[in-house]
Each structure stands twice: as structure tokens, then as C-alpha cells.
Amino acid sequence: MSERAALAFEEREYGRGELTALADGLARTMAERGVRAGERVALMSSNRPEFVIAVQAVWRLGAVAVLLSPAWKRGEVEHALEITEPAHAVGDHPVLAGLMPMLHLDAPITPGATSPAPPDPASDAVLVFSSGTTGMPKAVRHTHGSLAAAVNHWRDCLRLSSTDRIQIATPPSHILGLLNIVTALETGAWVRLHRRFDLDRLLHHIELDRITVEMAVAPIALAIASHPKLERYDLSSLRYIMWGATPVTPSIAETVTRRTGVAWVPAYGTSELPVIACNPLDGARLDTPGRPVPGVRVRVVSLETGEPVDPGGTGEIEVRSASLMAGYLPAEATADALHGGWYRTGDVGSVDADGWLYLTDRSKEMIKVRAFQVAPAEVEAVLHGHPAVADCAVFGIPDGADGEAVVAVVQRAGPVEAAELVELVGARLASYKRPRHVEFVSEIPRLPSGKVLRRVLKERLLKERLRQEGPLHERPSEERDGRTSDS
């Protein structure tokens, strides 16, 4: 009798035992190439079963997986390698292969059999990336213990079990994709991994595979809501759709529910603490990401004093849990984020007397595009490299599809058009970091210290947009109308 399938990819299915044997075989090959316990292994891969196998193989050796986004360009990968210093590399991406010797995932994997020792919960398991407000992306260190705690929180709050069937179209190098994969394997749920996001394929497989839980971010939710033939698909197998990564847009969620009868479950987390809050599965609300999950403590502190505020008071959201990261690389970035066991999320909001969490703003100046964070300083650094840019500022404005859209305000030193600057950023950074809008101004407002007054620029731009009730100066129509899917 053949074993029950655990993972599906295109027309191929893998049993749990088969995945284990392939991971053992790949681990043996990696060991022969010199991978040792405690060493870091860079992993840059497209969505494919070999990504799952490679992560498991790294852990079998007691090594640490450094997950690099396949959307990144050479400069971004060079920075990630510089701060994490991996000793080895595995993947299928030519950028990584061009920077260090890489074991290619296209190579055949011979199944093996090993008996790995249980990992030390305090040892590093994975490094994922989260951008900071003042520079390039930082690596978030999760130990085996913190990742296991996050998996337990995700499984429990979503009530996932071995009878569930999920699918993943988002990059597994992102914390949400990784969390979904590991949770599915730990709970015995069946999972389909998609090579890339394709809405009709996603809807088709909900019907064909009888998917029970759909994991969605804002662009997927918007695409479902606007699909002209949505009613043709049988989505009755879904228990709910989870909305994560960005705040819920109620009108979009309500449209999907009206057209399909499927309800939503909003949730909230960060790369640093993957599961913070979640709605109840029955009677979920769209105006809040929910209550803190069991095992996670949430408090709100004053933006002025840092002292906890009373229930209902507004301030910065701080959290602590066994699922909290061990710290950042570079290590000096950790001190600003962690104090006394509490993680400063940078999100501004409140928690009412009944424990419901509300998010209103972010004290940090990060831009959140889909499930990804964009550091304004990173985009500004690229724009400053253009000889016709005298000064610039980058920030985000609300966007119904992506959560936020990247805006670049530029002071010109010579002739340059918006499209040229968008193309420059797109050539150096991942596609989701390209400005959606470019505005030209006579001067960039700054404090005497040199700090850019991004909030002033943002408020001015939104006020002007509201007054004119018209579009901003956007990039060319082919860029505006065609959304990329490589991130």
C-alpha cells in the first residue's frame, strides 16, 4: 500500500517518507561537500519541492538555512551574503551561483537514510530577511525553539490538522511561506506548492484538490474579488480564507464572501514574531487582526514615554513570546528592536478591554508591499546614484491591491523622466521595490539634523491627491496595469 501524499507540485506527489529519504540523500551530498553543524547555508530557490527538501536537509546536518528571495538582484544578494557569511550555497538561481559555489537543485537527488540527532532548541534554524528603516535588509535569526513555538501557535489558532489541505503560491523564502510549509508537514496536512501565482490555477485547485484552508495576501484577495467568473468555481471545500501580511480591506473581503459564501480569518504577525494575533474561526471580524494568540503577550506603550498605556490607549505595539526571534544580523541592530524581552513592532495601535487588537499606523517608516517590507533608504540610495537626482525621499501611500504603493519624491539636478527612474530601481532591486509613483518637487524638506520629513511629504501628497481627485504622475501604463508575480 502506497503512503499517503504530503506534498504536491504540478503532476507529482510526494509521500512523507519520500520527502524524508530525499532530504537524507541531499544531506549526505551536502555533508560530502563539507557542510557541518552550525554552519550557514545560503538557499536561493524558486517555488519547488526541492526547496522543502533542501531546508530539511540543512536541518538534518544541524546547519542553518539562510533564505534569500528569488526576486532579489545581485546587489541585494551580495548584501545578504555579507551580513550572514554563509559557508555554503544551494539553490537554482544564477545570481547566487555567480557569487559562490552552489549545489544546484536541478541535480538528481539520490534517496538516503540517516538518523539525525534532535536539534538543540537554542541553536539557529533559519535566517529570513526583514528590512530596517535606515538601511539595507536585516537577517532575522530564528532558533529551532522559536520556530517550533511559531508553528504551534499557527497550527492552534487556525485549528489545522491532518485532515486539512492547503496550497502555497507565495515565495517560501518569506516567513509566511516557510511557516505554512513547516506547519503543514508538522501537522500532517496535505499541501500543494505552486511554481508561481496564477489566479485561475489557484481557483481550479481549490475545486480539484478540495482545499480546506486558503492562505491569502492582499493581491490574491483583490484578484479573487475581481475575477469575472468566480462563481464558476466550486469553493465549497474551504473552511475559511486567511488574510495576512497587510491589514484587511473590508470591501474586498466582503465581496468575496458575498460571491462565494466563504468567510475570512484575519491574522497578524511579523518576521520577528511570526504569529501575534488571530481572529476566531467562527465570527471573525474584519476591523481587527484579532486577539493575541495563547502564548503571546501584547502590550501598548506610549510613543512619548515608553510606559504601558491603559486599555484602549494608543501607542506602539510591543510583543513577547517563545516564538520571538533570537536577534538580527548585523547584531548591533538588535538593541533597537528588543528590550527586556519585548519586541518593538513599530506598529501603532491599541488593545481594548476585551483584548481586541487595532492597528492604526506604523512608527517605523517601512513600506509594506504585499507581504514584503521595503526600506525607503534602500530605494533612495539607488535614486541618489542617478546624476540628475539632487535629492529624494521615498515613502508609502495606501493601496487597495498591495497594501501600500512605493512613492518617490525627487528634486532634479538635470533632465530626467519618471520612467527612467523607475527603470533604474527595477534594474537594481526586486520588482516590488520599484516606485509606483514619481513626483518631482523643487526641494526635499529636512530637519537641521538632515532627517528627511517623509511624513510631511506624504501628507502633502495625499492632500493634493484628494484635492485634485485625479491620479498621481504614474509610471507608464504597461508598468501600471501589469502586476509582476516574481515576488
C-alpha positions as MATLAB code, in Angstrom:
seq = 'MSERAALAFEEREYGRGELTALADGLARTMAERGVRAGERVALMSSNRPEFVIAVQAVWRLGAVAVLLSPAWKRGEVEHALEITEPAHAVGDHPVLAGLMPMLHLDAPITPGATSPAPPDPASDAVLVFSSGTTGMPKAVRHTHGSLAAAVNHWRDCLRLSSTDRIQIATPPSHILGLLNIVTALETGAWVRLHRRFDLDRLLHHIELDRITVEMAVAPIALAIASHPKLERYDLSSLRYIMWGATPVTPSIAETVTRRTGVAWVPAYGTSELPVIACNPLDGARLDTPGRPVPGVRVRVVSLETGEPVDPGGTGEIEVRSASLMAGYLPAEATADALHGGWYRTGDVGSVDADGWLYLTDRSKEMIKVRAFQVAPAEVEAVLHGHPAVADCAVFGIPDGADGEAVVAVVQRAGPVEAAELVELVGARLASYKRPRHVEFVSEIPRLPSGKVLRRVLKERLLKERLRQEGPLHERPSEERDGRTSDS';
ca = [
       0.000    0.000    0.000;
       1.481    3.356   -1.074;
       1.973    6.011    1.590;
      -0.340    8.994    1.880;
       0.746   12.037   -0.138;
       2.082   15.006    1.819;
       3.206   17.430   -0.910;
       2.015   18.023   -4.457;
       3.733   20.006   -7.211;
       2.233   20.140  -10.683;
       1.516   16.491  -11.583;
       3.843   14.971   -8.973;
       3.024   13.948   -5.410;
       5.470   13.139   -2.616;
       4.796   10.988    0.421;
       6.169   11.968    3.813;
       8.607    9.062    3.776;
       9.776   10.001    0.292;
      10.447   13.600    1.357;
      12.417   12.307    4.340;
      14.503    9.967    2.166;
      15.246   12.735   -0.348;
      16.206   15.113    2.464;
      18.508   12.441    3.888;
      20.072   11.930    0.476;
      20.607   15.637   -0.098;
      22.017   15.974    3.418;
      24.567   13.282    2.608;
      25.592   15.101   -0.575;
      25.887   18.382    1.322;
      27.987   16.715    4.022;
      30.307   15.362    1.328;
      30.723   18.954    0.133;
      31.791   19.990    3.624;
      28.594   21.274    5.284;
      28.915   20.932    9.057;
      26.713   21.562   12.083;
      26.419   25.222   12.979;
      27.437   26.480    9.545;
      25.150   28.692    7.478;
      23.889   27.556    4.082;
      22.509   30.136    1.642;
      19.362   28.899   -0.105;
      18.029   30.817   -3.122;
      15.370   28.866   -4.957;
      12.196   29.171   -6.948;
       8.985   27.576   -5.611;
       9.646   23.858   -5.990;
       9.671   20.687   -3.864;
      13.466   20.757   -3.760;
      13.256   23.932   -1.668;
      11.378   21.970    1.017;
      13.822   19.087    0.732;
      16.829   21.433    0.966;
      15.582   23.127    4.150;
      15.055   19.727    5.760;
      18.499   18.572    4.616;
      20.174   21.631    6.132;
      18.447   20.989    9.448;
      19.387   17.299    9.416;
      23.011   18.376    9.398;
      22.497   20.820   12.262;
      23.253   23.679    9.872;
      21.381   26.974    9.446;
      19.288   27.837    6.373;
      19.751   31.412    5.074;
      16.705   32.082    2.891;
      17.302   34.505    0.003;
      14.418   35.856   -2.064;
      14.485   34.683   -5.696;
      13.251   38.186   -6.612;
      16.484   39.809   -5.431;
      19.073   41.278   -7.750;
      22.844   40.893   -7.408;
      23.387   43.862   -5.068;
      20.712   42.671   -2.656;
      22.158   39.149   -2.576;
      25.679   40.486   -2.057;
      24.476   42.449    0.977;
      22.666   39.399    2.403;
      25.766   37.237    2.000;
      27.951   39.910    3.574;
      25.953   40.115    6.799;
      25.174   36.382    7.159;
      28.505   34.951    5.929;
      27.231   31.543    4.763;
      29.882   28.914    4.176;
      27.891   27.038    1.541;
      25.122   27.579   -1.005;
      22.334   25.537   -2.545;
      19.608   26.589   -4.949;
      18.683   27.128   -8.572;
      19.310   30.868   -9.029;
      22.077   32.159  -11.326;
      22.715   35.215   -9.127;
      23.714   33.049   -6.150;
      25.650   30.696   -8.395;
      27.619   33.675   -9.682;
      28.631   34.763   -6.184;
      29.687   31.490   -4.519;
      29.919   27.759   -5.312;
      26.348   26.439   -5.340;
      24.918   22.932   -5.197;
      22.251   23.104   -7.907;
      18.781   21.785   -7.104;
      18.372   20.561  -10.685;
      20.919   17.821   -9.922;
      19.333   14.410   -9.223;
      18.901   13.591   -5.540;
      19.592   10.014   -4.508;
      17.373    8.995   -1.567;
      19.206    8.076    1.611;
      18.611    7.113    5.221;
      20.012    8.869    8.274;
      19.221    9.175   11.953;
      19.819   12.852   12.731;
      20.023   13.915   16.346;
      17.218   16.200   17.553;
      18.300   19.845   17.124;
      19.209   21.972   20.110;
      16.203   24.291   20.596;
      18.587   27.174   21.312;
      20.553   26.733   18.081;
      19.788   28.795   14.973;
      17.481   27.122   12.448;
      16.801   29.764    9.821;
      17.626   33.320    8.838;
      14.917   35.255    6.994;
      15.097   38.890    5.977;
      13.273   41.941    7.271;
      14.203   45.467    6.206;
      15.107   48.250    8.615;
      14.122   51.889    8.342;
      17.634   53.222    7.952;
      19.370   50.870    5.569;
      19.575   47.526    3.836;
      17.643   44.411    4.899;
      18.495   42.733    8.211;
      18.598   38.989    8.789;
      16.153   37.714   11.414;
      17.568   34.800   13.436;
      15.058   32.130   14.433;
      16.158   29.216   16.564;
      14.674   25.741   16.360;
      12.827   26.584   19.577;
      11.337   29.873   18.388;
      10.314   28.410   15.034;
       8.675   25.415   16.725;
       6.734   27.771   19.002;
       5.550   29.775   15.988;
       4.425   26.575   14.240;
       2.435   25.547   17.318;
       0.780   28.966   17.502;
      -0.147   28.854   13.795;
      -1.499   25.322   13.993;
      -3.562   26.035   17.094;
      -5.043   29.412   16.141;
      -6.040   28.179   12.661;
      -7.060   24.762   14.042;
      -5.041   22.950   11.390;
      -4.980   19.161   11.427;
      -4.008   16.191    9.287;
      -7.357   16.427    7.501;
      -6.597   19.898    6.110;
      -5.446   20.606    2.587;
      -3.708   23.881    1.772;
      -1.839   25.410   -1.152;
       1.069   27.860   -1.299;
       1.733   30.269   -4.159;
       3.751   32.855   -2.212;
       7.560   32.565   -2.041;
       8.587   30.023    0.621;
      11.645   32.183    1.361;
       9.291   34.628    3.100;
       8.393   33.858    6.724;
       4.705   33.242    5.882;
       5.516   30.735    3.147;
       8.033   28.934    5.331;
       5.641   28.901    8.288;
       2.871   27.381    6.155;
       5.151   24.663    4.790;
       6.642   23.662    8.134;
       3.254   23.747    9.873;
       1.695   21.547    7.193;
       4.487   18.993    7.491;
       4.354   19.032   11.304;
       0.562   18.586   11.440;
       0.331   16.066    8.615;
      -1.737   18.380    6.424;
      -1.565   17.981    2.632;
      -0.006   20.900    0.749;
       0.212   21.879   -2.909;
       3.155   24.087   -3.826;
       2.706   26.289   -6.920;
       5.589   27.397   -9.114;
       4.119   30.916   -9.228;
       0.867   32.730   -8.526;
      -1.787   32.207  -11.190;
      -5.330   33.022  -10.081;
      -7.217   30.614  -12.314;
      -4.846   27.795  -11.405;
      -5.321   28.644   -7.719;
      -9.116   28.577   -8.001;
      -9.009   25.440  -10.131;
      -7.021   23.590   -7.494;
      -9.299   24.680   -4.668;
     -12.004   22.824   -6.565;
      -9.869   19.919   -7.834;
      -7.865   19.262   -4.652;
     -10.690   20.142   -2.254;
      -8.526   22.726   -0.475;
      -9.818   23.425    3.042;
      -7.781   26.497    4.024;
      -6.629   29.170    1.585;
      -3.760   31.463    2.673;
      -4.105   34.887    1.046;
      -2.318   38.218    0.999;
      -3.857   41.445   -0.336;
      -3.113   40.971   -4.077;
      -4.588   37.458   -4.012;
      -7.685   38.704   -2.182;
      -8.183   41.524   -4.690;
      -7.700   39.171   -7.630;
     -10.293   36.754   -6.254;
     -12.803   39.548   -5.590;
     -12.463   40.970   -9.108;
     -12.473   37.671  -11.017;
     -15.320   37.936  -13.545;
     -16.069   34.210  -13.479;
     -15.527   33.487   -9.790;
     -18.951   31.884   -9.374;
     -17.996   29.150  -11.850;
     -15.574   27.640   -9.352;
     -16.693   25.318   -6.586;
     -15.062   26.687   -3.432;
     -17.335   24.833   -1.023;
     -14.450   22.788    0.423;
     -12.925   25.910    2.026;
     -13.377   26.288    5.775;
     -12.118   29.877    5.504;
      -9.584   32.111    3.792;
      -6.808   33.512    5.987;
      -5.854   37.160    5.342;
      -2.336   38.062    6.465;
       0.681   40.299    5.785;
      -1.347   43.524    5.331;
      -4.451   44.966    7.028;
      -7.764   43.668    5.710;
      -9.627   45.734    3.118;
     -13.204   45.067    4.268;
     -14.864   45.834    0.932;
     -12.703   43.245   -0.845;
     -13.239   40.589    1.823;
     -16.990   41.216    1.865;
     -17.181   40.957   -1.928;
     -15.529   37.544   -1.900;
     -17.819   36.314    0.880;
     -20.894   37.599   -0.928;
     -19.886   35.882   -4.176;
     -18.635   32.587   -2.725;
     -20.051   32.226    0.776;
     -16.523   31.738    2.153;
     -15.588   33.722    5.279;
     -12.248   35.264    6.187;
      -9.939   34.886    9.186;
      -7.595   37.899    9.605;
      -4.268   37.318   11.349;
      -1.231   39.393   12.257;
       2.444   38.628   12.582;
       5.943   39.781   11.678;
       9.146   38.131   10.519;
      10.481   38.685   14.031;
       7.468   37.112   15.768;
       5.514   35.215   13.099;
       2.156   34.780   14.869;
       0.942   37.602   17.111;
      -2.846   37.727   16.835;
      -5.645   35.932   15.026;
      -9.408   36.133   14.779;
     -11.677   33.329   15.983;
     -12.625   30.954   13.179;
     -16.288   31.453   13.966;
     -17.481   35.039   13.812;
     -14.218   36.600   12.653;
     -14.185   40.386   12.376;
     -12.706   42.438    9.561;
     -11.882   45.546   11.620;
      -9.184   43.881   13.705;
      -6.460   41.252   13.250;
      -7.905   39.552   16.323;
      -6.757   38.850   19.846;
      -3.253   37.754   20.865;
      -2.841   34.025   20.388;
      -2.209   31.932   23.533;
       1.472   32.106   24.368;
       1.943   35.643   23.023;
       1.818   38.707   25.271;
       0.934   42.075   23.752;
       1.179   45.493   25.344;
       0.825   49.068   24.113;
       3.370   51.669   25.233;
       3.311   55.437   24.956;
       5.159   56.844   21.958;
       6.444   59.638   24.189;
       7.442   57.859   27.409;
       7.643   54.169   26.512;
       5.445   53.331   29.501;
       2.450   50.961   29.126;
      -0.865   52.712   28.468;
      -4.343   51.815   29.733;
      -6.664   49.561   27.673;
      -7.892   51.474   24.642;
      -4.931   53.848   24.740;
      -2.913   54.365   21.558;
       0.800   53.699   21.318;
       3.400   51.334   19.907;
       2.583   47.621   19.902;
       5.155   45.518   21.760;
       5.103   41.730   21.944;
       6.928   38.869   23.644;
       6.731   35.106   23.238;
       8.768   31.932   22.982;
       8.387   32.416   19.212;
      10.340   35.696   19.271;
      13.488   35.876   17.149;
      16.882   35.473   18.783;
      18.051   38.740   17.210;
      19.251   40.332   13.990;
      22.299   40.241   11.816;
      24.052   42.603   11.893;
      23.885   42.064   15.643;
      24.044   45.752   16.526;
      20.578   46.238   15.036;
      19.057   44.042   17.759;
      19.329   46.582   20.570;
      16.854   48.983   18.944;
      14.246   46.247   18.494;
      14.425   44.233   21.724;
      14.366   45.458   25.301;
      13.640   43.419   28.396;
      12.334   40.528   26.314;
       9.846   42.732   24.433;
       9.942   43.277   20.666;
       9.086   46.737   19.366;
       6.931   46.075   16.291;
       6.934   49.672   15.080;
       3.172   49.359   14.616;
       0.930   51.915   16.275;
      -2.442   50.857   17.636;
      -4.416   49.867   20.692;
      -5.804   46.898   22.595;
      -9.267   47.290   24.058;
     -10.527   45.951   27.392;
     -11.660   42.705   25.724;
      -8.245   42.062   24.193;
      -9.032   43.027   20.577;
      -6.041   44.493   18.783;
      -6.375   47.503   16.451;
      -3.631   48.762   14.131;
      -3.711   52.391   13.025;
      -0.246   53.296   11.742;
       3.453   52.440   11.937;
       6.006   54.383   13.879;
       8.670   52.948   11.654;
       8.782   54.262    8.115;
       8.759   50.895    6.439;
       6.659   50.430    3.317;
       4.737   47.148    3.240;
       4.078   45.978   -0.325;
       2.064   42.766   -0.398;
       3.830   40.508    2.112;
       7.163   42.300    1.766;
       8.808   45.199    3.524;
      10.621   47.914    1.575;
      13.177   50.153    3.284;
      12.878   53.720    1.949;
      16.610   54.267    2.432;
      17.410   51.337    0.141;
      15.388   52.784   -2.757;
      16.682   56.281   -2.035;
      20.266   55.016   -2.290;
      19.599   53.772   -5.828;
      17.891   57.009   -6.876;
      20.740   59.095   -5.454;
      23.047   57.240   -7.824;
      21.414   58.938  -10.840;
      23.316   62.096  -11.852;
      20.078   64.013  -12.447;
      18.794   63.408   -8.900;
      19.788   66.169   -6.485;
      17.757   64.801   -3.578;
      14.913   62.370   -2.998;
      12.591   60.825   -0.441;
      10.718   57.529   -0.616;
       7.615   56.532    1.348;
       4.426   54.508    1.022;
       0.823   55.510    0.443;
      -2.270   53.303    0.912;
      -3.028   50.976   -1.984;
      -6.036   48.682   -2.121;
      -4.247   45.929   -4.015;
      -0.799   45.826   -2.431;
      -1.384   47.352    0.996;
       0.959   50.219    0.138;
       2.470   51.638   -3.029;
       6.032   52.967   -3.171;
       6.263   56.718   -3.907;
       9.460   58.553   -4.822;
       9.594   62.335   -4.495;
      12.563   63.682   -6.434;
      14.383   67.002   -6.611;
      16.017   67.150  -10.028;
      19.550   68.342  -10.790;
      19.069   67.852  -14.507;
      16.700   66.374  -17.109;
      15.191   63.016  -16.126;
      11.775   61.414  -16.559;
       9.808   59.297  -14.083;
      10.001   56.167  -16.242;
      13.797   56.342  -16.302;
      13.989   56.411  -12.502;
      11.515   53.537  -12.156;
      13.591   51.513  -14.602;
      16.770   52.312  -12.643;
      15.297   50.976   -9.395;
      13.876   47.930  -11.171;
      17.313   47.093  -12.576;
      18.976   47.220   -9.151;
      16.300   45.965   -6.743;
      13.431   43.458   -6.602;
      10.385   44.418   -8.642;
       8.179   45.093   -5.609;
      10.572   47.893   -4.569;
      10.041   49.927   -7.759;
       8.199   53.232   -7.252;
       4.597   53.123   -8.378;
       4.550   56.934   -8.446;
       7.292   59.502   -9.032;
       6.700   63.138   -8.095;
       9.090   65.996   -8.908;
       9.474   68.838   -6.403;
      11.696   71.907   -6.035;
      13.011   70.897   -2.613;
      13.018   67.934   -0.194;
      12.134   69.111    3.350;
      14.635   68.039    6.013;
      15.309   68.709    9.673;
      18.536   70.509   10.664;
      19.903   67.063   11.515;
      19.403   66.045    7.891;
      16.474   63.706    8.533;
      14.006   63.674    5.654;
      10.491   64.730    6.653;
       8.781   61.852    4.865;
       5.561   62.286    6.839;
       5.274   65.917    5.682;
       5.746   64.863    2.073;
       3.255   62.032    2.420;
       0.563   64.247    3.972;
       1.142   66.928    1.340;
       0.883   64.415   -1.491;
      -2.274   62.760   -0.153;
      -3.916   66.143    0.423;
      -3.102   67.242   -3.134;
      -4.356   63.927   -4.491;
      -7.633   64.350   -2.628;
      -7.990   67.949   -3.857;
      -7.412   67.069   -7.467;
      -9.302   63.763   -7.283;
      -7.056   62.534  -10.026;
      -4.107   60.174  -10.497;
      -0.584   60.899   -9.459;
       2.207   61.011  -12.034;
       2.492   57.297  -12.515;
       4.850   55.063  -14.384;
       3.945   54.075  -17.969;
       0.662   52.241  -18.464;
       2.277   48.908  -19.239;
       4.015   49.046  -15.852;
       0.941   50.369  -14.025;
      -1.510   47.877  -15.416;
       0.591   44.738  -15.327;
       1.395   43.412  -11.874;
       4.533   41.347  -11.510;
       4.479   37.925   -9.856;
       8.165   37.276   -9.200;
       7.920   38.363   -5.580;
];
